[in-house]
Amino acid sequence: YHYIVNRRSGLVMTAQSNKEGAFVDQNKAVGSDLQAWEARYFTSGGTKYYVFRLAKTNYVLHIPNGSNKTGVQLRARKYAQVSYQQWRISEALGQWVRIRSRKHPSKYISVRGDSNGERADVIIQDYRSSNYDSQLWAFIEMNFK
């Protein structure tokens, strides 16, 4: 399992609960199962796609209703094998990567308002070529069982 750490804030992607539909925000790393994500990948048409599963659940990182609206907060939902639960990892800058939606390739995972505060929403947002640290993430292995 991994923490998914935001470059701007240094905080980690966190589900608000282990219930279906839980909102995802960012918080300090405390080793919680609500912060433990398993990256599983598959290949389709020669492209590698990822699904990020929350520990001890069958819930994955999910764009509600497959929306393409900037600012939509991500949730943890049961995996339904749909493109708005599937992600590409691209544009590595050292250990930092961008994570973009398979369904909406112009949308990237980010933090609302470029916040570096705890409990700030994890959202989708259009690609940014400057002031983009909130769109960069690192996968840090965690000691979790």
Summary of the structure (lengths in Angstrom):
residues: 145
radius of gyration: 13.6
end to end distance: 8.3
largest distance: 38.9
contacts: 452
relative contact order: 0.25
helix: 10%
strand: 48%
